[in-house]
Amino acid sequence: MGSMFSVAGEVAGGQRLLNILHVEDDEIDVEAFSRGMRDCSFEHRLHHACDGRVALDMLRGVNGQAMVDKPRIVLLDLNMPRMSGFEFLEEVSRDESLRSLVVFVLSTSTRDLDIARSYRHGIAGYIGKDALARNFMPLLALLDSYNRLVSLPA
């Protein structure tokens, strides 16, 4: 599942194509985010994984999953079946080839413990889903700015 709006690499005007991996098990959130991405102004390719295990397979290109091209940003839910967001972050921090991933956590949890634990794994940011209320426009604006202003690992 995913939307493709361009090809890999740089696009016209020197803007970088951003590959976004949305790791989320809630289909309503997946659809709301996908709908917002269809209307955004920056070039991107959106990929979806239903849990941390599928996300790792997509990032590594194993178990029948096509590898997500770089540069990549991961939007990660914490509470998922099979492999939680925390388990995903632990695996990423152990994998030299994935350690430089840019990960933003999207979670319903506002617990300081969860926020601190996420940042210990080197995430780029922690965004409360309640603050978004399924309106992903502020997040899309953040991703657009991030893509234009921040150098991402190749």
C-alpha positions as CSV (number, residue, x, y, z in Angstrom):
1,M,0.0,0.0,0.0
2,G,1.4,3.4,-0.8
3,S,1.2,6.4,-3.1
4,M,3.8,7.3,-5.6
5,F,4.2,10.8,-6.8
6,S,7.6,10.8,-8.4
7,V,10.7,8.8,-9.1
8,A,13.6,8.3,-6.8
9,G,16.3,10.9,-6.5
10,E,16.1,14.6,-7.2
11,V,13.1,16.0,-9.0
12,A,12.7,19.2,-11.1
13,G,13.9,22.3,-9.3
14,G,16.5,20.4,-7.3
15,Q,13.9,19.4,-4.7
16,R,14.7,16.0,-3.1
17,L,12.2,13.2,-3.3
18,L,11.4,12.1,0.2
19,N,10.6,8.5,0.9
20,I,8.3,8.3,3.9
21,L,7.6,5.0,5.7
22,H,4.5,5.3,7.9
23,V,4.5,2.5,10.5
24,E,0.9,2.4,11.8
25,D,-1.7,-0.4,12.5
26,D,-4.7,1.9,12.8
27,E,-6.4,1.9,9.4
28,I,-8.2,5.2,10.1
29,D,-4.9,7.0,10.9
30,V,-3.3,5.4,7.8
31,E,-6.2,6.6,5.5
32,A,-6.2,10.1,7.1
33,F,-2.4,10.5,6.7
34,S,-2.5,9.1,3.1
35,R,-5.3,11.6,2.2
36,G,-3.2,14.5,3.6
37,M,-0.1,13.3,1.7
38,R,-2.1,13.4,-1.6
39,D,-2.6,17.1,-1.2
40,C,0.9,18.0,0.0
41,S,3.2,20.2,-2.1
42,F,6.5,18.3,-1.8
43,E,7.7,15.4,-3.9
44,H,7.4,12.1,-2.0
45,R,6.8,8.4,-2.1
46,L,4.7,7.1,0.7
47,H,5.0,3.5,2.0
48,H,3.0,1.9,4.7
49,A,3.9,-0.9,7.2
50,C,1.4,-2.3,9.6
51,D,3.9,-3.1,12.3
52,G,7.6,-2.8,13.2
53,R,8.5,-6.2,11.8
54,V,7.1,-5.4,8.3
55,A,8.8,-1.9,8.5
56,L,12.2,-3.5,9.2
57,D,11.7,-5.9,6.3
58,M,10.9,-2.9,4.0
59,L,14.0,-1.0,5.2
60,R,16.2,-4.0,4.6
61,G,14.5,-5.3,1.5
62,V,14.0,-8.8,2.8
63,N,11.2,-11.3,3.2
64,G,9.5,-10.4,-0.1
65,Q,9.4,-6.6,0.7
66,A,10.9,-4.1,-1.7
67,M,13.5,-1.9,-0.1
68,V,12.4,1.7,0.6
69,D,14.8,4.1,-1.2
70,K,16.8,6.8,0.6
71,P,16.5,9.4,1.9
72,R,13.9,8.0,4.3
73,I,11.9,9.4,7.1
74,V,10.0,7.0,9.4
75,L,6.8,8.0,11.1
76,L,6.4,5.4,13.9
77,D,3.4,4.5,16.1
78,L,4.5,2.9,19.4
79,N,1.6,0.6,20.2
80,M,1.4,-2.0,17.5
81,P,0.9,-5.8,17.4
82,R,3.8,-8.3,16.7
83,M,6.6,-5.7,17.0
84,S,6.0,-2.5,18.9
85,G,7.5,0.9,18.1
86,F,9.9,0.5,21.0
87,E,11.1,-2.9,19.8
88,F,11.5,-1.4,16.3
89,L,13.6,1.4,17.8
90,E,15.8,-1.1,19.7
91,E,16.4,-3.1,16.5
92,V,17.2,0.0,14.5
93,S,19.8,1.1,17.1
94,R,21.5,-2.3,16.9
95,D,21.7,-2.2,13.1
96,E,24.5,-0.2,11.7
97,S,22.8,0.2,8.3
98,L,19.7,1.6,9.9
99,R,21.1,3.6,12.8
100,S,21.0,6.9,10.8
101,L,17.3,6.7,10.1
102,V,15.3,9.8,10.8
103,V,12.4,8.7,13.0
104,F,9.4,10.7,14.3
105,V,7.2,9.0,16.8
106,L,3.4,9.5,16.4
107,S,1.7,8.3,19.6
108,T,-1.4,8.6,21.7
109,S,0.8,8.3,24.7
110,T,1.7,11.5,26.5
111,R,3.6,9.7,29.3
112,D,6.9,11.3,30.1
113,L,8.4,7.8,30.4
114,D,7.4,6.9,26.8
115,I,8.7,10.3,25.5
116,A,12.0,10.0,27.3
117,R,12.5,6.3,26.3
118,S,11.8,7.3,22.6
119,Y,14.4,10.1,22.7
120,R,17.0,7.7,24.2
121,H,16.7,5.8,20.9
122,G,17.7,8.9,19.0
123,I,14.4,9.9,17.4
124,A,14.1,13.3,15.7
125,G,10.8,14.2,17.4
126,Y,7.8,13.0,19.4
127,I,4.4,14.1,18.2
128,G,1.2,13.4,20.2
129,K,-1.6,12.1,18.0
130,D,-4.1,14.0,20.2
131,A,-2.4,17.3,19.1
132,L,-3.0,16.3,15.5
133,A,-6.6,15.1,16.0
134,R,-6.3,13.3,12.6
135,N,-5.5,16.6,10.9
136,F,-2.0,15.9,9.5
137,M,-1.5,19.3,7.9
138,P,0.9,20.6,10.6
139,L,2.9,17.3,10.3
140,L,3.0,17.6,6.5
141,A,4.3,21.2,6.9
142,L,7.0,20.0,9.3
143,L,8.0,17.2,6.8
144,D,8.1,19.7,3.9
145,S,10.4,22.1,5.9
146,Y,12.5,19.2,7.1
147,N,13.0,18.0,3.6
148,R,14.0,21.5,2.3
149,L,16.2,22.5,5.2
150,V,17.9,19.4,6.7
151,S,20.5,17.3,5.0
152,L,19.5,13.7,5.3
153,P,21.8,10.7,5.2
154,A,22.1,8.9,1.8
